[in-house]
Amino acid sequence: MTASRSGTVTARWRSRPPCAGRPLEVLFVGTVQPRKGLGALIDAFAGIDPRQARLTLLGRLDLPRDALAPVADRAVHRPPV
């Protein structure tokens, strides 16, 4: 796994993903707003079989709740504590 200066993390597997046999868990932490690239993330998740990946959004929701509708079957939002 490598991280760039912008904070982008890239994972590379030599044989099989570490989550073989269960969905990939993706965690987004921060203010849930469009300028953070949430549109691209939601679009990407909308094209993935719900059995293959799940998304948890952790942070203040700063967009309409219906924006998460395309991924409602594979995403959950948790507000900050």
C-alpha positions as CSV (number, residue, x, y, z in Angstrom):
1,M,0.0,0.0,0.0
2,T,1.3,3.4,-0.9
3,A,0.2,6.9,-0.1
4,S,0.8,10.1,-2.2
5,R,1.3,13.6,-0.9
6,S,-2.4,14.3,-1.6
7,G,-3.4,11.5,0.7
8,T,-4.5,9.1,-2.1
9,V,-3.9,5.5,-1.1
10,T,-3.2,2.8,-3.6
11,A,-3.2,-0.9,-2.8
12,R,-1.5,-3.5,-4.9
13,W,-1.9,-7.3,-4.3
14,R,0.5,-9.9,-5.5
15,S,-1.8,-12.8,-5.5
16,R,-5.3,-12.1,-4.2
17,P,-6.9,-9.3,-2.3
18,P,-6.8,-9.6,1.5
19,C,-10.6,-9.6,1.6
20,A,-11.1,-12.6,-0.6
21,G,-14.4,-14.2,0.2
22,R,-15.9,-11.1,1.8
23,P,-16.8,-7.6,0.6
24,L,-14.1,-4.9,0.5
25,E,-14.7,-2.4,3.3
26,V,-13.9,1.2,2.3
27,L,-13.9,4.0,4.9
28,F,-14.2,7.7,4.1
29,V,-13.4,10.0,7.0
30,G,-14.1,13.7,6.8
31,T,-16.8,16.1,6.0
32,V,-19.1,14.4,3.5
33,Q,-19.3,17.0,0.8
34,P,-18.9,17.2,-3.0
35,R,-15.6,19.1,-3.1
36,K,-14.0,16.0,-1.4
37,G,-14.7,13.9,-4.5
38,L,-17.8,12.2,-3.1
39,G,-19.6,12.3,-6.5
40,A,-16.8,10.2,-8.0
41,L,-16.8,7.8,-5.1
42,I,-20.6,7.4,-5.2
43,D,-20.5,6.9,-9.0
44,A,-17.8,4.3,-8.6
45,F,-19.6,2.4,-5.9
46,A,-22.9,2.5,-7.8
47,G,-21.1,0.4,-10.5
48,I,-19.9,-2.3,-8.1
49,D,-21.9,-5.3,-7.1
50,P,-23.0,-4.7,-3.5
51,R,-21.7,-8.2,-2.5
52,Q,-18.2,-7.1,-3.5
53,A,-17.7,-3.8,-1.6
54,R,-19.2,-1.7,1.2
55,L,-18.7,2.0,2.0
56,T,-18.8,3.7,5.4
57,L,-18.9,7.5,5.4
58,L,-17.8,9.0,8.8
59,G,-18.2,12.7,9.3
60,R,-20.6,15.6,9.0
61,L,-23.0,15.2,6.1
62,D,-22.9,18.3,4.0
63,L,-24.9,17.2,1.0
64,P,-28.5,16.1,0.5
65,R,-29.2,12.6,2.0
66,D,-30.7,11.5,-1.3
67,A,-27.3,11.9,-2.9
68,L,-26.4,8.6,-1.3
69,A,-29.4,6.9,-2.8
70,P,-27.5,5.2,-5.6
71,V,-25.4,3.3,-3.0
72,A,-28.0,2.9,-0.3
73,D,-27.7,-0.9,-0.4
74,R,-23.9,-0.8,0.2
75,A,-23.1,2.4,2.1
76,V,-23.8,3.7,5.6
77,H,-23.3,7.2,7.0
78,R,-22.1,7.7,10.6
79,P,-22.2,11.3,11.9
80,P,-19.3,12.6,14.1
81,V,-19.6,12.0,17.8
